[in-house]
């Protein structure tokens, strides 16, 4: 079992769900989410309250990182609680709801006192473990980076490989809330690409954008200390 502090890492693109989806029922508004303490304690309740403000009672379904985006793009789910802004592209069906829920980054994580700076991703002698959406998050093609990038579906597998000494480097997403936990675990960290963390919906619900934006802004303002 992984140490408790590393539960915070799996906020984004973490697990692949075992849920099976049939045809989407139009009478239901289904919001995908990743089962994570911070999502459950903060982002999911905030989004639930925002939808309540506009008269919608959604159903929340646990989904995984890559698979969750596929379900949303295909219209099998109606929204996702929180994603990096790069989830929305011109060639897909995913729309961003402003304002951003938070901000984060793709981080280079380093263990065992190795060199730790951005040059690592351009070093052909470097081996880096990463999750499957790494290149999308970095807005990069595999041919553009000289380092040896090894992609894994399971976020927790990447953390295990880093902690157990199989890799000295990993690249993982974070919402910037774990810096002290990085330090306590002996992990150095370098932000590579920063992102906004946003609520996203399927484009068939474009008519909800303005109402949702206002409702989310309200909830974010009320959630401030």
N, C-alpha and C positions, 0 to 999 in steps of 0.2 A: 504494500500500500504506500502511495506517495505521501510525503509530509503534508500536513494540512495547509501550510502557506501556499502550496502550489495549486490549490483549488482555484485561486483567483486567476490563474493564467488562462483557464479554459473558457473565458468569457466569450471568445469569438472563435469560430471555425474549429470546434473542439471535438465533438463526437458525432458518429453516424447513428441515427435513430434506428430502432428496430420496428418502429410503427409502420404499418402498411396502410396505404391510402387507396381508396377506391375513387369513384367519380366524385367530384366536388358537389356538395349540396348547396344550391344557390341561397337557400334560406339561412344558412349558417355562415358566419363570418369567422374564418379560422386564421389565427395568428400563430406563426411558428416561433419557437424560442429554444434556446439552448439551456439545459438544466444546469444552472450554476448558481451558487449562493448570491452573487451580486445581482444577477438577472432576477432571481426570485425575490430578493429583498428590496430592490430599488427600481430597476428598469421596467420589469413586468407590471408591478402595481401601478407605476406612473402611467404606463400606456393604457392599462385597464381603466384608470380613472379618466384619462383623456377621452376614451371612447364612450364612457358612461356620460360624459358631458355633452356628447353629440348624439346621444340616444341609441347607441349600439352596445349590445352585450356580446362580446366576442367569446369564442372558444379557443383556448390556448392548447396547442399541440407541440410536444417536444420533437424537435427535428435536429439534424446534424448540420455541419458547416456547409459543405459542398452540396449535399443532398437537399438541405433546406432551401438553398437558392434555386435549385432546379425545380422543386415543387412550387415555389413562388412564381418563377418565370413561366411555368406551365399553367398557372392559375389553379393549381390543386390546393394551395393555401392563398389567403387574401392579403396577408401582410407578414412581416417579421419584426419582432420586438426591437432588435438593434443589430445593425450591420455597419461595416465600414462603408464610406460613401462610394468607394469604387465598385460596390455591388451593382450600382445602377450604370448601365451603358446605353449608348444609342441603339445598339442592336438587340436589346432585350426588353422585357415587359415590366421592368422594375422601376418604380418612381420613388424619389426621396421626398420625405416630408420634413420641411424646415420648421423650427430651428433644430440644430444638432443637439442630441441628447448629451453628448460629451465629446471629448477629443482623445485620440490615442495615437499609437505608432506601431509600425513593425520594428521590433528590436532585435539587434544582434546580441545574443547572450553568450558569455564566455566563462569557462570554468578553468580551474587549476592554473591560474596565474599566467595564462598564455597572452600573447599580444592581442589587444582588443581595440580595434578601430575600424572605420569603414573600409579601409584598404583590404580587409580580409576577404570581402566578397569578390575581389578582383585578383586574388592570389590562387593560381592553379594548384598549389600544394595544400590548400585548405579543404577540409571536408566539413560540410555544414548540414545538420539535420533541420528539416523544415516541414511545415504542414502543406497540404495539397494546394492551397490557394496562394502559396507564397509568391509566385510570379505575377498573379493578378494583383495582389496587394502592393507589390513593388513596382507595378506597371513596367515590367521588364520581360524580355524574351530569354529563354535559356541560353541562347547563343551570345547574349550581351554580357553575361557574367562569367568570369574565368574560374571561379571556385567550383568545386564539386558539390552540387546541391543534391541531397538525398531526400525525396519527399515521402511522407508517411501520412496515411489517412487519419490515424488516431493521434490527437494532440498529446494525450498522456504518454503515449509511446515515445514521442519526441523528448518530453521531459525526462522520462526514465533513461533514455539513451544518454542524455546530457549528464545526469546525476551519477549514472553508473560507469562513466568513463568511456563509453563507446564513441562518443563525440566530445570534442572540446568546445564546439560551437553549435548554436542553434539560432534560428530566426523564427520568432513567434510574435503574434499580435498581443497588445496590451492596451488598457485604457488609462495608463499613467498612474495607477493607484497603488502599484506594488513595489515602488523603489526601495522602501525599507525592507521589504521581504526579500528582494533580490540581494541586498547587502547582507542580511542575516544568513542567507544560504550560501554566501561566498560567490555570488554570481556578479560579474561585471556586466554592464549593459550600455549599449549605444543605440540611440534612435536612428533608424535608417530613412524611413519615410513616414511622415505624419499624416493622419487622416482625421476627418470628422466621423463621429459615430452617430448614426441616424436611424430613425424609424423608416421602414420602407413598405410600400404597398404595391399591389399589382395595378397595372395601368387601367384596368377596367373600373377601378375606383377613383379615377382622377377627379371626379366631381366632389370627392371628400377632402381634397387637398387643403383648401382654405379653412374649412371648419376644423380639421385635424390640426393644422398648424397653430391656430389660435388656442385650441384646447391643450396642446402639448406645451406651448409657451406659458400658458397659465399654470400648468402643473410644475414646470421647471422653476418658475418664479416662486411658487409656494413651497417647493422643496429646498430652497436656499436656506442655509443656516440663519 
